[in-house]
Amino acid sequence: MTRATVTVTWVIIVNKPFYPLYIWYLVGNGVSASLWTLASTPLFLAIAFLARPAPLAARTALPVVGTLDTLFETKLFGQDSGTELFLAACMLLAALSFSEDERWQQRGVAALVFAAFVVSRTSIGTPLHLWSEVDLTIIFNLNAFAVASLMAFVTLRYAGMPRR
């Protein structure tokens, strides 16, 4: 499971730099705001290097860092951007990243992801960057596709893996 976590982490790290390019290509504005999505990259890198000495910490950190990154990006882009959908991928990671004897860590991570969703829905406030309705539709579609792709990859990577 830790190797799967590291694989998913590297996929996220490799894809992070492309997001501002997608925004530039698809939307044409807000690129400087979208560069802030790269701020979490060092945290994801830390997970990859944490995996060998502390596998449970790494498996816990991926959905936690993903959740915090999602909250930040929802504040940056706004609720209508679809960034909150990444919380579904975080919940999927919480469901798949723990063995049977790690159920309390799993429950804690799942509770954190759900709490982040509640905070995002009730307290996130005005986005840091304002987008037009047309831009938000494009960004929502981009994020929906990205989440579906990530969840498919996570599912395929963890498929058939024993939970011991």
The 8 nearest C-alpha neighbors of each residue, nearest first, counted from 0:
[[1, 3, 2, 96, 4, 157, 160, 97],
 [0, 2, 4, 3, 54, 58, 5, 50],
 [3, 1, 5, 4, 0, 6, 50, 7],
 [2, 4, 6, 0, 1, 5, 7, 156],
 [5, 3, 1, 7, 2, 6, 58, 8],
 [4, 6, 8, 2, 47, 3, 7, 9],
 [7, 5, 3, 9, 8, 4, 2, 10],
 [8, 6, 10, 4, 5, 9, 3, 11],
 [7, 9, 5, 11, 6, 10, 4, 12],
 [10, 8, 12, 6, 11, 7, 13, 5],
 [9, 11, 7, 13, 8, 12, 14, 6],
 [10, 12, 8, 14, 9, 13, 15, 7],
 [13, 11, 9, 15, 14, 10, 40, 8],
 [14, 12, 10, 11, 15, 9, 16, 17],
 [13, 15, 11, 12, 17, 16, 10, 18],
 [14, 16, 12, 17, 18, 13, 11, 37],
 [17, 15, 18, 14, 19, 37, 13, 20],
 [16, 18, 20, 15, 14, 19, 21, 13],
 [17, 19, 21, 20, 16, 15, 22, 14],
 [20, 18, 22, 33, 21, 17, 34, 30],
 [21, 19, 23, 17, 18, 22, 24, 16],
 [22, 20, 18, 24, 23, 19, 25, 17],
 [21, 23, 19, 26, 25, 20, 24, 30],
 [24, 22, 27, 20, 21, 30, 26, 25],
 [23, 25, 21, 22, 27, 26, 20, 19],
 [24, 26, 22, 21, 23, 27, 137, 138],
 [27, 25, 22, 23, 28, 134, 24, 137],
 [26, 28, 23, 24, 25, 22, 29, 30],
 [29, 27, 30, 26, 23, 22, 31, 134],
 [28, 30, 32, 31, 33, 27, 22, 128],
 [29, 31, 33, 32, 28, 23, 19, 22],
 [30, 32, 34, 33, 29, 35, 19, 28],
 [33, 31, 29, 30, 34, 35, 128, 75],
 [32, 34, 30, 19, 35, 31, 36, 29],
 [35, 33, 31, 36, 32, 19, 37, 30],
 [34, 36, 37, 33, 38, 32, 31, 75],
 [37, 35, 34, 38, 33, 72, 39, 15],
 [36, 38, 35, 40, 39, 34, 15, 16],
 [39, 37, 35, 36, 40, 41, 34, 42],
 [38, 40, 42, 37, 41, 68, 43, 36],
 [39, 41, 43, 42, 37, 38, 44, 12],
 [42, 40, 44, 43, 39, 45, 38, 37],
 [43, 41, 45, 44, 39, 40, 46, 64],
 [42, 44, 40, 46, 45, 41, 8, 12],
 [45, 43, 41, 47, 46, 42, 40, 48],
 [44, 46, 42, 48, 43, 47, 49, 41],
 [47, 45, 49, 43, 57, 44, 48, 50],
 [46, 48, 44, 5, 45, 49, 50, 8],
 [47, 49, 45, 46, 50, 44, 51, 52],
 [50, 48, 46, 47, 57, 53, 51, 52],
 [51, 49, 54, 57, 53, 48, 47, 52],
 [50, 52, 53, 49, 54, 48, 47, 1],
 [51, 53, 50, 49, 54, 48, 56, 57],
 [54, 52, 50, 56, 51, 49, 55, 57],
 [55, 53, 50, 57, 56, 1, 51, 58],
 [56, 54, 58, 57, 53, 59, 1, 50],
 [57, 55, 59, 53, 54, 58, 60, 49],
 [58, 56, 60, 50, 54, 46, 59, 55],
 [59, 57, 55, 56, 60, 61, 96, 4],
 [60, 58, 56, 57, 61, 55, 62, 63],
 [59, 61, 57, 63, 58, 64, 62, 56],
 [60, 62, 64, 63, 59, 58, 65, 57],
 [63, 61, 89, 65, 64, 60, 92, 66],
 [64, 62, 60, 66, 65, 61, 67, 59],
 [65, 63, 67, 61, 66, 62, 60, 68],
 [66, 64, 62, 68, 63, 67, 61, 69],
 [65, 67, 69, 63, 64, 68, 62, 86],
 [68, 66, 70, 64, 69, 65, 71, 63],
 [67, 69, 65, 71, 66, 70, 64, 72],
 [70, 68, 66, 72, 67, 71, 73, 65],
 [71, 69, 73, 67, 68, 72, 66, 74],
 [72, 70, 74, 68, 69, 73, 75, 67],
 [71, 73, 75, 69, 74, 70, 76, 68],
 [72, 74, 77, 70, 76, 75, 71, 82],
 [75, 73, 126, 71, 72, 77, 76, 123],
 [74, 76, 127, 72, 126, 73, 128, 77],
 [77, 75, 73, 126, 74, 72, 80, 128],
 [78, 76, 126, 73, 74, 79, 80, 75],
 [77, 79, 80, 73, 81, 83, 76, 82],
 [78, 80, 77, 81, 135, 139, 76, 136],
 [81, 79, 139, 135, 78, 138, 82, 77],
 [82, 80, 139, 83, 84, 79, 142, 78],
 [81, 83, 84, 73, 80, 85, 142, 69],
 [84, 82, 85, 81, 86, 73, 69, 78],
 [83, 85, 86, 82, 81, 87, 146, 143],
 [84, 86, 88, 87, 83, 146, 82, 69],
 [85, 87, 89, 84, 88, 83, 66, 90],
 [88, 86, 90, 85, 89, 84, 91, 146],
 [87, 89, 91, 85, 86, 90, 150, 92],
 [90, 88, 62, 86, 92, 87, 91, 65],
 [91, 89, 93, 87, 92, 88, 109, 86],
 [92, 90, 88, 94, 93, 89, 87, 95],
 [91, 93, 89, 95, 94, 90, 96, 62],
 [94, 92, 90, 91, 95, 96, 105, 109],
 [93, 95, 91, 92, 96, 90, 105, 97],
 [94, 96, 92, 93, 97, 91, 157, 0],
 [97, 95, 92, 93, 58, 0, 94, 98],
 [98, 96, 101, 95, 105, 99, 162, 102],
 [99, 97, 162, 163, 101, 100, 102, 96],
 [98, 100, 101, 102, 163, 162, 97, 105],
 [99, 101, 98, 102, 163, 97, 103, 162],
 [102, 100, 98, 99, 104, 103, 97, 105],
 [101, 103, 105, 104, 100, 99, 106, 97],
 [104, 102, 106, 105, 101, 107, 100, 108],
 [103, 105, 107, 106, 102, 101, 108, 59],
 [106, 104, 102, 108, 103, 107, 93, 109],
 [105, 107, 103, 109, 104, 108, 102, 110],
 [108, 106, 104, 110, 105, 109, 103, 111],
 [107, 109, 111, 105, 110, 106, 93, 104],
 [108, 110, 106, 112, 111, 107, 93, 90],
 [111, 109, 107, 113, 108, 112, 114, 106],
 [112, 110, 108, 114, 109, 113, 115, 107],
 [113, 111, 115, 109, 114, 110, 66, 108],
 [112, 114, 116, 110, 115, 111, 109, 117],
 [115, 113, 111, 117, 116, 112, 110, 118],
 [116, 114, 118, 112, 113, 117, 119, 111],
 [115, 117, 119, 113, 114, 118, 120, 112],
 [116, 118, 114, 120, 119, 115, 121, 113],
 [119, 117, 115, 122, 121, 116, 120, 114],
 [118, 120, 116, 123, 117, 121, 122, 115],
 [119, 121, 117, 118, 116, 122, 123, 78],
 [122, 120, 118, 119, 117, 123, 124, 116],
 [121, 123, 118, 124, 119, 120, 117, 125],
 [124, 122, 119, 74, 121, 118, 120, 125],
 [125, 123, 122, 126, 74, 121, 77, 119],
 [124, 126, 127, 77, 123, 74, 129, 128],
 [127, 125, 77, 74, 75, 128, 76, 129],
 [126, 128, 75, 74, 125, 129, 76, 77],
 [129, 127, 126, 75, 76, 130, 32, 29],
 [130, 128, 126, 127, 131, 76, 77, 125],
 [129, 131, 134, 135, 128, 132, 76, 29],
 [130, 132, 134, 133, 135, 129, 136, 26],
 [133, 131, 135, 134, 136, 130, 137, 79],
 [132, 134, 136, 131, 135, 137, 130, 26],
 [135, 133, 131, 137, 136, 132, 130, 26],
 [136, 134, 138, 132, 80, 137, 133, 139],
 [135, 137, 139, 133, 134, 138, 140, 132],
 [136, 138, 134, 140, 135, 139, 141, 133],
 [139, 137, 135, 141, 140, 136, 80, 142],
 [138, 140, 80, 81, 136, 142, 141, 137],
 [141, 139, 143, 137, 138, 142, 144, 136],
 [140, 142, 138, 144, 139, 143, 145, 137],
 [141, 143, 145, 139, 144, 140, 81, 146],
 [144, 142, 140, 146, 145, 141, 139, 147],
 [143, 145, 147, 141, 142, 146, 148, 140],
 [146, 144, 142, 148, 143, 147, 149, 141],
 [147, 145, 149, 143, 148, 144, 85, 150],
 [146, 148, 150, 144, 149, 145, 151, 143],
 [149, 147, 145, 151, 146, 150, 144, 152],
 [150, 148, 146, 152, 151, 147, 145, 153],
 [149, 151, 153, 147, 152, 148, 88, 146],
 [150, 152, 154, 148, 149, 153, 147, 155],
 [151, 153, 149, 155, 150, 154, 156, 148],
 [154, 152, 150, 156, 155, 151, 149, 157],
 [153, 155, 151, 157, 152, 156, 158, 150],
 [154, 156, 158, 152, 153, 157, 151, 150],
 [157, 155, 153, 154, 158, 152, 3, 7],
 [156, 158, 154, 160, 155, 153, 159, 3],
 [159, 157, 155, 160, 156, 154, 153, 161],
 [160, 158, 157, 161, 155, 156, 162, 154],
 [159, 161, 158, 157, 162, 0, 156, 95],
 [162, 160, 163, 159, 98, 0, 158, 157],
 [161, 163, 98, 99, 160, 97, 0, 95],
 [162, 98, 161, 99, 100, 97, 160, 101]]
